[in-house]
Amino acid sequence: MNLKILASDIANIYEQNPKVEVVLLGGSVSRNWQDEYSDIELFVFWKGAPTDEERKVPILKLNGNIIDFHPFEDEEWSETYITQGVKLEISNFLTETINQVISDVIISYDTDLEKQCIVAAVYNGVTLSGDIVTNSLKEKVSKYPYELSMAMVKENIFLGNRWNNREALLERKDWLMLYKVIVDVQTKLMGILFGLNRQFVHHPAFKWQKHTLNSMEITPVSITTRLESILLDEPKISIRKLEVIVEEMYELVQSELPQIDLSFVLDNSLFLRPKNEIK
């Protein structure tokens, strides 16, 4: 099944409501990253608040089976349903909310990942309905601000105090906490890379990591396979590999954004919790 064609057909149903200004195709399908597990993510922008009945009209017309139907929360109405064997994730926003989020990220340099995901949906999304409004929104997000790049890097360069406990966790074989540290550090590195490459974060948990890293130009060499191997290798080897990547990342930051003072984080990232001399 061609998911883009199905998405376009479904968008035609949504646009029949005069309150709907835009229907955007987002997620993996909009980026041609989809696989056999992919669903269709639609972003629907409204002139006025949709009623529950208005949100259910397309579902009824599609003979959809509702999985989730959430009330207004965090500036969004959302629902999930299945039609023709395909799951649809619908995110409904007021158009004025989208404009405010864009302002927060583009003008105020807000690093909030949920807001960036909305901006990324506008930037990367495929317009299915509402060309005029969508083109205006896309123009607003067409340039990634230098100041946002700085803010993203500054927010993620400090890896946290638990990184300094990595040797202790290794020796104790405290695997659950150790792997949480490894994942937390990788997450910080992803935040830095998004900032350096001036890309809006498209998923708060950095889903589709391989595709994302392959789309970036400013990265350590072979970063995709190296980060993947860290989660698969023997823990001690993984920590050593991660230490090398951390150093390379800081070198990239110094090269790309020399205005950022890394003296403190460099010392902190190399610090290891000392052993006690037990007598």
Number of C-alpha atoms within 10 A of each C-alpha: 9 7 15 16 10 14 19 19 12 20 22 14 14 22 18 10 15 10 16 22 21 25 29 26 26 25 27 19 20 20 13 9 12 15 9 6 7 15 18 22 22 26 24 24 25 21 14 14 17 19 10 13 8 13 18 16 14 19 21 12 10 15 13 19 15 16 12 11 15 11 12 14 8 7 10 15 21 18 18 19 19 18 16 11 11 16 19 22 20 22 19 22 25 22 21 13 14 19 13 13 20 24 16 17 22 22 13 13 20 18 21 14 18 14 21 24 17 24 27 21 24 25 22 20 24 20 21 22 20 15 14 11 14 23 13 10 18 18 11 18 19 12 12 17 18 14 14 22 23 19 16 22 23 17 14 18 22 18 20 16 14 17 24 18 17 21 17 15 18 15 10 10 12 12 13 9 15 22 18 13 22 20 14 16 21 19 17 20 22 21 25 26 27 22 28 23 16 19 21 25 26 25 17 14 11 15 13 14 15 14 13 18 18 12 11 14 10 17 20 17 10 10 14 16 11 15 18 13 15 21 15 10 12 10 17 14 13 19 22 12 16 19 15 11 20 22 15 15 19 18 15 18 24 14 11 13 15 11 10 14 12 17 8 9 15 15 9 16 19 12 13 15 13 10 8 6 5 4 3
